[in-house]
């Protein structure tokens, strides 16, 4: 075949692939918007699941997400700091960095059954803490990776300036380097929060779900995503509508956080 | 904060992921022990999943979910790989400045959509189309494979794009100066240069697809039998866990942990291969 023709064909196919990708995004968003908006009423946000709303589910999902963030952010950031500031270039750092990346892609359902084994089975009840820990395990490697990446962008001169001022290592890290990387790390935390807030599989056997409003994390805890999974398979129309409403709200939240995160990095 | 304490805490945090991996392996192995002793490696080929009549014991084997997992992943990879390559080529070699940004954002947003949303959408909007076109009852291996493909495409495309972008401009320009077409440049300059990154992205996406739960749970049909046609419903390891884990006890629960262990080990091996060998990050 003429190589000019072949060239045209390949370029056309590539363009078509990009259009297919974008097509699916819009297809999903449009159906979601259509089904979601038509299923949402004011009571959706004021009632709990037991009365046909998602109030308790939203509060529950966010509570678990926030607790997970509180666990994962200090651990993940400190790990990133160790990899970049304390063991930069060492063999150990390279291995730990790669292992953390591997953890990032670990099957989420496995994290769920892992946490079940030591936070649900011994107590005999699903609970919100277990859900939070499962989400935190998903979140830590993402925070490690962003912290590591963002610290690598901090100019070496800043570290040297800190040393020249006679600052101790941890003072330099806390007062100079972290300040310089603040925007990037905050964005990373935001994006990883968006990742875990939409997770379902790690929550199925840890928090499970609760139809009623509760803030007691020692008992079964309401989850938006687990509810969507349950509701979508019910045969009645009202349940399905609630599932669509919940899906719509979840997607809007996740995509908004993503766009905000992206905007924050761009404007920098 | 005390300097020494700060350093120790950061060291502890950095090693945490290692201990998590070891911990996950140990816990899964411990819980799977009963099933491993009962069935051994024959577990892989036993094609029944039945509780004993008195509710205790029974025969549990991984054949059906293992095949289901492999087949759905295979279908997804076959569809996703060419499309993801196409998108990466579009973003690196074809699109002009003003197009790159919106297309990149769209692809990244596609990656950000939670998997349960793909499942919902797939079940109510995509499954009927597959049924119309290919027969069957909508849910099955093919539907699960296609939606799985849509899920991993953005992920694969993003890493491939980053790998392709590392090709030095001077190399490409030299080829163009010799009269090469864009495709020649892609085939003979960009692809060879970014080979490791591209292979890495494919393997990484494979690892993701193996462990994906929620999208597949809606779409694979959850039937405990091997699919003979692509439109037949079957089940995968993550979906079996998602559906039956909470009611399982004793030997069945242990067998579920056996499956989880297999999934964990295989996906760990696949992802580690991608990360340690193909996608080594230059520090």
Interface residues (C-beta under 8 A of the other chain):
Chain A: X3 X4 X6 X7 X10 X11 X13 X14 X15 X16 X17 X18 X20 X21 X22 X24 X25 X27 X28 X31 X32 X35 X74 X75 X76 X77 X78 X79 X81 X82 X83 X85 X86 X87 X88 X89 X93 X94 X96 X97 X98 X99 X100 X101 X102 X103 X105 X106 X107 X108 X109 X110 X111 X112 X113 X114 X116 X117 X118 X137 X140 X141 X144 X168 X169 X170 X171 X173 X174 X194 X195 X198 X199 X200 X201 X204 X205 X208 X225 X228 X229 X232 X243 X244 X247 X250 X251 X254 X255 X258 X259 X262
Chain B: X1 X3 X6 X7 X9 X10 X11 X12 X13 X14 X15 X16 X17 X18 X20 X21 X23 X24 X27 X28 X30 X31 X82 X83 X84 X85 X86 X87 X89 X90 X91 X93 X94 X95 X103 X105 X106 X107 X108 X109 X110 X112 X113 X114 X115 X116 X117 X118 X119 X120 X121 X123 X124 X125 X150 X153 X154 X157 X181 X182 X183 X184 X186 X204 X207 X208 X210 X211 X212 X213 X214 X217 X218 X238 X241 X242 X245 X246 X256 X257 X260 X263 X264 X267 X268 X271 X272 X275 X276 X280 X281 X283
